[in-house]
Amino acid sequence: MTGETLAAAASQASHTPLIRPNATREESRLARRLFALVAFAATSWHVPLEAQTLLVFDDKSAFLAATGATSATGPLPDIGVVADSGNPGGTAHVGSLTFSLAPGGNNLYIGAAGTGAAPDWYPETPGNDIAMGFENLAVRMPSPVFSLGFEIVEPDATLPAFGGTPVESTYKVTLFNGVTVVGEFVFNSVPNDVVAFIGVWSDTRFDRVNIVDVTESPFVDDDEYFGEFYTGAQPAPPTTTSLIIATGAPVPGASGTFTTFPQSPAVGSTIAAFLGMGSGGQAGVYARVIPPDPVIPPDPIIPVADLTTPIPGGTGLFTGFRQVAASGTVADFIASGSGQAGVYHCDVAGPTEPCREIASLSTAIPGGTGALTGFTDLAAAGSSIAFIGTGSGQAGIYGCETSGPVHPCHPIADLTTAIPGGTGAFSGFTQVATAGTSTSFIGTGAGQQGIYHCESAGPVQPCQPIADLTTGVPGGIGTFTSFDDLAARGTITSFVGTGTGQQGVYRCDSAAPVDPCQPIADLTTAIPGGTGTFTGFTSVSASLEHTAFLGFGDGGQAGIYLASALTKIVAVGDTLEGKVVSDLRFGRSGLEGSTVAFTASFTDASEGVFVVGVGRYSFEGFLAPVDNPPVLNQVQAGKAIPVRFSLGGDRGLAIFADGYPQSAPMTCDSTAVVDGIEQTVTAGASGLTYDAASDTYTYVWKTNKAWAKTCRQLILKLKDGTVHHANFTFR
């Protein structure tokens, strides 16, 4: 809120508002906004960032569970004025935190005591609030922490009379350790009129945070209110980048080497799948387990299907491939043969012949007449596949259950389907995304276009519009004029939408009762790690936790960015594997959870397929005395085994997922290499320690005498979601 509006509400406190008496309202707003932006730039933009990982949360429960953070303030007290024009350096100590104005801020209140807003700045929420003029807030900790979260309310329909003009505000949060900038991020998709939450988790300590409103709008006098703050002392897992394959590597099962990876890769929970072409004329779909496990030998590149593969359900061999999707250990793709085309499903963990046909040119059109004549788009999630298929005078979105019967496909929408929320029937389809039990797609009709979401287990009319040409642009003006890319996961649909002079990435939750769509980034959003604002977007991907997209800026800027709050994953000009990135390929299947897969081209004309694990520990295998799979570690039952490993630094002791470590019986492999454990320790309770000198964790695993003459697998699941195994045979 501006000094004008806040001062009006706080007049009973008899503090002079920080506004020139003869200044107009717009002059005051714009002068303050300019000062805030200049001050912020002077204090942070020129400083290199220290943190390798910043994980941003908009779910309070998930933040607290992941970080172990606890309340640093408790319910806010009713102090009243803390800082204003008469005392701009005022501070307040609440719990373990100290609050003051950040550069460009004015008028800080904690609670409404002694103000015209008493007894409460925002009665719709329980307890007291932090209210400000320009919401530029500085928060200090008595000692460094790794995580900070806070409640925030952005009123719209519930904005108080003194609250100004409601706009969708954009905030930049900067983390400091002393004078060093640890990291920064932007958020601007806070739901209106409800208590929301923003949290950040770093792998680097910080002791001060500036939360600065950087909204670029003439209406910057709207109010947001802050609530309880939380901090935590457990470091975040780091972000790790793994090379899956590079040009010059041997093509598996053939002579020659890879020369290019022509399309964006796909990532599932277990594998990354990609299209590759080789120097000997090879082409195929290939996969690799992610992250590449430190086994002996390393996980190989798996040829899923290539030009030597017989077409499942057809005749002859494949002649071409396109559009790869991945889910779990499965790669799905569209492929062609001599006079043939189809959608195929291959489980890399399957038997000798893991591939099977889902639909082909001999498949009857579900709910239509005749057979399919072509396939134009594909998406997969779990055991569900969705594709756009065409027939004679027909086109539709079709869903297939790979675990289903002989004819598992059914129509989701076709040219006879009435347009939900529109008039007439669909006339075409351009993109499809599936989340398992639901499917989203871009559909067109006479003068109509939209994003539609269909529940396979829904009622008589299971499809609903997510956004169409009558939908207002979230955080913008007017309505959408077109839609380009989309992705889906669970109840989430993310897409690229365009309006008059506008474009952005939007995330919609079909389960949200109010304001289901929120902007992730638009043409007014600052480019994280870049300069200026975005100029365009494409290639969106979604998980339950995040939305990722390919964004562009002036001067040839291009990068892959991850939200709930914006974080740069990689951009043109960055260095990977000692090479400078010149181009990036990213697609709808490029995000799974917090794992991002992409193809990078380099200035030396080489290419590589990479996966980035956002918030993933750097686990490089078990250390002596334990050998990595497939070796069987031999030990006497009942002994305690020191299981050692490194995570690339001190990550605290709360590194295991709930319920882990575990062990489970396994079949003893008579062909496996057996290596005796060279060291055991005194049997006692299992426990975890960390040695800083050697950067080594030691988990003492207490085995059971009853395991004699059996084999077991030790399973370590870490809080980053990764799972690591070691195999044992007991004497």
N, C-alpha and C positions, 0 to 999 in steps of 0.2 A: 504494500500500500504506500502511497506517497506521504510526504511529511504533512501535506494539507489534510488528507483524510484521516490519518492517524492522529494528528494534532487536534482535529475537531473532536474526535472521540475522547481524547485524553486531556481536554481543556481543564478539567477539574484539578489536574496535577500542576497547573500553572507553569508549564514549561514552554518556552518559545519555539514554534515550529521552525525547521531549518529551510525557510523559503523567503526569498526577497519579497518584501511587501508589494512591490510593483511588478513582480514577475507574473506572467500569465501561466495558466495551468500547464499548457503544452510546453512553454519554455522550461518550466521547472522539471517536468518529466524528462524531456530530452536532454537537458543539461545534466541531470543526475545520472541518466542512463549512460551518457557519454563518459562521465567521470568514472562510473563503475567499471565500464569496459576498459578504459585506459588504465585504471588502477590495477585491474585484474591482470591485464597483459603485462604491465610493468613488473608485477610480483611473481609471475609464474611461467609465462609462455616461453621465455628464453632459456629456461633451466631444463637440462636433460632429465628424463624420467628414470628412476631407480628400480621400480618394481617391474618384474617380469610378468607377474600375474595380478590382475585386478578382477575379481569375480563380483558382479553386481547382482543384487537380489531385489525383487519386488514382492516377495512372499516372506512374511515375518517368521512363520514357523520353519520354513526351509532354511532361512538365515540362521536362526538360533540353533537348529539341529546341526547344521554343518560347521558353524564357527565355535560353538560352545559359549557364545556371548551371553552376558547377563545385563540386567538394567544398571546403567551407570548413574542415573538421576533419580530413579524411583518416580512416582507421580510428581509432576511439577508443582512447586510451591506457588503461592499467590504473593509475589514480591511487588509487582507493579513496574514502574519505570526503572530501567537499568542504565540506559544511555540515551541521550538526546542532544539537542543543539547546545544546551548549557553544560552538558557533561558527556561529550562524545567518546571519551575514553573509559566510560563506566564499564564495570565487569560484575558478574554475578557467579558465585560458586554454588553449584547445585550438585549434590552427590560428589562424585569424583571429577566432575567436569567444570570448566570455567567458560562462560559465555561472554562474548563481546561483539562489537561491530567489526565486520571485515571491511576492507577499503571500498568506499562507495556506498556503504550502508548508513542509515540514519534511523534513530528512534527504535530502541530495543526494549521490549516489555516481556516479562515473565509473569503471567497472570495479569488480571485487569485491576488490581487494587489501586484505588485513588484515581481512576480514569473514568471517562464518560461511558466506557463500555462495561463497567462493573455491573454484575459480578463475574462476567465471563465474556471473553472476546468472541467465542464461537460456541454458543450453548448446545449446538447439535451433537457435540462430542463431550464425553465425560471428562471432568477434571479441568485443570488450567492449561493454557496454551502459551507458546512463544509467539508474539506478534511483533511485526517490524514495519518500518516505513518501506524503504527498499530492502528486500529480503536478502541482504548480504551479511551472513552470519559466520562468525569465527568461533570454533570450538577447540579448547585446549584440554589435553589430558595430563595428569601429573607424571605419568611415565608412559613410554611408548606402548602401543597396542597394535594388533594386526587387523582388527575389524571394528567397524562402527556402523550402527544402523539407527534410524529414527523414523518416527511416525510423522506423517504430513497430510494435511487436508488442503485440497484445492477447491474452494467453493465455486459454484456456478449458480444454480437455481437457489441455493441457500446462502448466497453472499449477503452479509449484513449491509445495512443501509450506508454505513461509512466505508464499505469495502471497495469502492471504485468500480471499474468496468472489467468484467470477467474476461480473461483470455487464457489460452493454453500456454502456460509458462514453461520456459526452458531454463534449467539450472546446470551450472558447471560446478562440480565438486572437485576440489584439489586437496590432496593429502601431502603433508609436509613432515619431515623429520628434521627439526631445527630449521635451517634455511633451505634445505634440499627438498626439491619436489619429488615425492615418491611416486605419485601417479595422479591421474585426473580422468574424469568421465563426465558425460552429459546425460541428463534424463529429462524427458518432456512428455511422458505419456501417463501422468498420474491420473487415475480415475477421479471424476468430479464428485463432490458432495459426500464422500465417504472417507473414513480414515484409511489412508494408504501407507505403504512402508517402502523405504529405500534402505538398502544395506550394501556395504562394500567390504570385501575380504581381500587382503593383500598378502603377498609372500614376503613383504618388507615392512619393518616397523614404521609407524608414524605417530607423532605426538600432537599434531594440530591439523585441523580441517577447516577449509573455507567453503561455504555453501553459498554460491552467488547466482542471483537471478540475472540471466543474460538474454532475456526475451527481447527479440527485435520486433517491436510493435509500438505504435504511438500510444497504445493503451497499456501502460506499464504500472498502473496504479491499483491493480487488483491485489487482493489479499490472499496469501497462503499462511497457514498456521502450522507450527511444529509442536510435536508432543514429546513423549518419553524417548530418551536416547539410550542406546545399548553399546557396549564395547566388549571385545574379547581378546585374549592373549595367545590364541593358537594361530600359527601362520597358515596361509592358504597353500594348497599344493601349487607347484609352479606350472606354467604353460610349457608344453613340450612339443617339438616339431620333429616328425619322423619322415624320412624319405622312404617311400614305398617302392619306387622304381624310377630309373632314369634312362634317357636315351643312351645307347651304347651298351646297355646290359644285354646279356644273351636272351633270346626268345626261347622260353621253355618248350621242349619237345620239338625243336626245329633248329636249323642252322641260321646263322645271321644274328643281328642285334636289333633292338628296338630303335626306330627312327623318329617316331612321333606318337603322341597320345591325343587324337584329334578331337575328343569331346571331353566334357567335364566328368570326373569320376563320381562314383556313388559310394556311400559309406553306410554300413549297417553296424549293429552292435558288436559284431565279431570280425567282419572282413571289410576291406576296401576293394571295389571292383572297378575296372577301367577298360576302355578300348585301346588296343595297341596295334601298331603297324610295324613291320620289320623290313630289314634290308633285303631279304629274299622274297619279297612280295607277300609276306605273311600278314594276316589280319585276324583279330580274335578278341574275345572277352577273357580277361585275366583277373585274378584276385590274389590278395595276400591278407593273412591274419593281421589284425591291428590291436594294439601297437605291436610291431614286430617283436615277438618274445625272444629273450636271450637264451634260446635253446641251442643244443648242439646236434646237428648243424642248424643254422638260422632257418626260420620259416621260409620255404621257397615260394616263388611266384607260381601260382596254380593256374594252368591253362583250363579255363572253364569250357570254352568252345572256340574252335578256330576253323580254318578252311579245310582241315582234314577230318572234321567231326561230322558223322552222319546226322541228317536232320531227323530228330525224334518224330515219329508218326508220319514221316514223309519219305522221299526217295533222294538218293544222291547226297551230296555234301553241301554245307553252308557256303554261300558265295559272298556274304556281306553282313555287317552288324551295325546297329545303331541303338541309341537310347537305352543305357544301362541303368537299372535300379538295384538296390541292395537292401536286404533285411536279414539280420542274424547271420547265418552262414550261407544264405541264398543270394544268387545273382539272377535277376530277371532281365530279359532284353528282347528287342525286336530284331529279327534276322530274316534274311532272304536266301533262297536257293534258286535253282533253275525252274522258273515258272511257279515258284513257291514263296510265301512270306508267312510270318507268324510271330506269336508271342511265346517265349520259351522260359522255363523255370528250372534252374540248376542249383542243386544243393552241393556245395563243395565238400561237405562232410558226409555226402551220400555214398552209396555203393559204387560198383564199377561203372555203371551207366547212370549218373546222377541227374541227367537232364530229361525233361519231358515237355511235350507240347501242351500249351494252355489253350491256344486258339490259332487257327490257320485259315487258309483260303478254302478249306473244305468244311469249315465249321459253320453250321447253320446260325444265322443271325438271331440272337436271343430276342424273342418278342417280335421278330420281323419275318421276312420271307427271303428265301434264297440263302446263299452263303456270303460270308464276308469277302470283300475284294481288296481291302487294304487296312493298314494300321498306321496311325499318325502320332500317337502319344502314349506314354506308359508311366505308371506309378505303382509302388508296392509298399506294403507295410504288414509285417507278420506273415500270416498265410493268405493275405488278401492282395489281389492284383486288380488294378483298374486300367482300362485303355480306351482310346477313341478308335472305333472301328467304322468302316464304311462298307456299303453294299450298293446294289443297283438302286439309285434314287433314295438311298437310306444313309444315315449316319447316327451314331449314338455313343453314349458313355456306357461301358459294360464292366461289370464287376465279376470277379471269379475267385472262388475259394480253392486254393491249391490242395487243401485237405478234404475237399468235397468229393462227390461221386464222379462218374464218367463225364457228365455234362454239368460242370459246376458253375457256369456263367449265367448271368441274369442281366436284364436291362436296368440301368439306373435312370437314364433319360435318353430320349431319341427325338426324331423330328415330329412325333405325334404327341409329345409331352407338352402340356400347357406350361407356359412360363410362370413360375411362382411370383406373385406380386406384380405380374405384367399382363399383357394381352396376347392372345394367339399362342402359337406353338413355337418351339425352338426351330431355328433355320440352320444352325451350325454350332460347332464346338471347336475350341482352339487348344485348351489345355486341361489336364486332369490331374488331381492329387488325391491320394487316399490315406486315411488314417485307420484302416482296418474296418471297423464297423460303420464308418461314414466315409463319404466321398465328396470332394469339392471340385468344381469345374468352372471354366469360363464358357458361358453360352451366349448366343446371339439370337435375336428375333427381328422382326420388322421394326427398325428404328430403335432397337433395344440391345443392351449388352449388360452382363452382370456376372457376379460371382455367386454361385449357388452351392448350397450344402445339403446333402441328402443322407439321412440315416437309414441304413439297410434294415434295421429293426424298427423303423418308425411307423407312424399311423398310416391311415389311408393316403394321406398326402405328406410323404416323408421329406420332401424337398422344400427348402426355404431360401429366400434371397439373403445373402450376407451383405451385398452392396450392389447397387445398380445405378443407372444414369439419373435416378431421382434421389440418390443418397447424398447428403451433405458431406463434403470433404472434412474428415476429422481434423480439427486444428487449423482449417483453412476457410475459404469462402466459396460459396456456390456449391455446385454438385459435380460429381465425377462425370468426365466425358469419355473415358475409355479405361480398359484394364488390360494388363500385359502378362505378367508372370504371377503364379500362385504356388503355394505349398500348403500342406495340412498335416496336422498331428493331433490326435485326440479331438477335443472340441475347438482347437485352434486352427484358423485359416489365416495365412499371411499372403499379401499380394502387393503388386506395384499398381498404383492407380494414378490417373492423370485427371486434372481439372484445368480450367482456363488459366493459363500461366502458372500452373501448379503441377507438381508430381511428387509422389512420396511412397514410402513403404509403410503399410498398415497391417496391424495384427488384430484379428477379431476373435472373440471367444463366444461361441454360440450358446454357452451356458450362462453368460453374464446377463442379468436382467436389465441393467441400465448401462448405456454407453458401451455396447459390446466391442466397438472398434476404436482403436487408439493409434495415433501416429507413432511410428518408430523413428522415422527420419523423413525430412522433406527438403525442399530447396532453400529453406531458411536455416537448416541444421549445419552447424560447424563440423567440418571433417575431422574426426579424431586423428591426431598425429599428422594432420595436413594443414593446408592453408585455405581460408575462405570457406564457402559453403558448398554443399553438394549441387551438381548441375544435372544429375540424372541417375537412374537406377535400373537394374535388371537382375535377373537370375536370383530369385528369392528362395530360401529354404527354411523349414520350420521344424522345431522340436517342441516338446512340452515346456522346456525351460527357456528357449531362445528363438530368435529369428535372425537369420544371416542373409546377407545380400551383397551383390557387387555394386559399388557406388562409384561415381565419377565426379571430378572437379576440374576447375580451370587448370591450364598448363599441363595437360596430359595426366592429371592425377587419376588413379584407378586403384581400388582396393577392395578387399573382402572385409566386411564389418559384422560384428556380432552384437545383438541387443537381447536382453531387456533394456539395459542402458548401454549406449554405444561404446564399443571397444574395437580397435583395429586388430585384425588378425594378421594380414599381410597386405602390402601395397607395392605397386610398381616403383622400382628404385630401391626396395629393400634387398638385403643380401641373404641368400639361403645357400647352404653348402658352398660358401665362398664365391658365389656368383650373384650378379645383379639381375633382379627380376625385371623383365621387359613387358610381360603380358601375363594375364591370369584367365583361367577358365574355371567357372564355378556354376553349379546347376542345382536344380530342385532337390536332387538326392544327395547333396553335399553336406548335410548336417544331420547328425544323430546324437541326441543328448547334448553334450558339450564338445563333441568331436567334429571337426571340420575337415573335409577333403577337397582338394583343388589340384589343378595342374598349373604349373608355372613354366613360362618360357623365359629364357635368359638371353642376355646380350651377346653371348657366344654362340647362339643358335641352338643350344641344347634345351632339353625339356625334362621335367620331373613331376611325378605325382607325389603329393605330400598329404599327411594327415597332421592336424594340430589338435592336441588334447588340451583344452582350456581347463586349467586347474588339475593337471595330471602330474603325479609324482614321477620323478626320473628314476625309475626302477630298472637297473641294468643286470639283473640276475642275482641268484644266490651266491654267496661267497663261501670259501672253505670254512668248515669241512663238508658242507652240503653241495652236491653236484646238481646241476640243472637237468630237466628232462631232455632226452629220454633215459638218462642213466638212472638205475635203481640204486639208491643209497642203502647199504647193508649195515644194520645195527642190532645190538642185542635188545630184545624187548624189555621194557622197564627202565631203560636208561633215559637220561635227559639230554637232549640234543641242542646245542647252540646254533640256531638258525640265523645266519648273518646276512645282511643286505644293506645297501645304501640307497637313499632317496635324493641324493644330490644336495644335502644340507640338513640342518636341524629343523624338522617339521613338527616338533613336539612329540608327545607320547600318545596322543589321541589320533593315531593314524589308521587304525583298523575300523572297518565297517562294523556295525552292530552285529553281534553273534559270531564274530571271527576273531582269531583263526579257528578253523575246523579241520577235522580229518575224516576221511571216508574210506571204506574198504575198496580195494581195486584188485583186478585180476593180475596175478603174477606173470609177467611176460618172460618166458624162458629164453627168448632171443635177445633180451635187453642186456646192455652192458651193466655189470654190477660192480660197484665201487664201495669198499668199506668206509664207514665213518671213522676218520682218524682221531676224533676228539669227542668225548662226552663230558658232561659236568655232573656235579653232585645232584642227585634227584631231589626235587622239591616241587614247589608250586610253579606252574608256568608263569612267565613274566617277561616284560619288555624293558630294555634299557637302551640308551644312546651314548656313544662315545664320540665326543667332538674332535678329539685328536686324530682319529682314523676315519671320521665321518661314517660311522658304522652303527646300525641298529642290530641288537641281538635279542631275538625272541627265544627264550629257553622253553623248549617243548618237552613236557613230561610225558613219556610214552607209558604204555600199559603192558605189564608182563603177559597179560592174556592175549596179546597180539602176536606171540611167538608163532613162527611158521605161517605167517600171513603177510600180505602186502597192503599198504595203505598210502593214500595220497594226502599230503598236507596242503591245505587250501588257505592262502592268505588273500582276503579281499580287503582292499584299502578304501579309505573314505572317498577317494576320487573315482571309485567304481571299478577300477581294474582288479583283475584276479590273477594270482600267481600260484603255481603248483610246484611241488617237489615230491618225488616218488620214493617210497621206502619199502624194503623187505626186511623182515624181522627174524632173527635167529631165535 
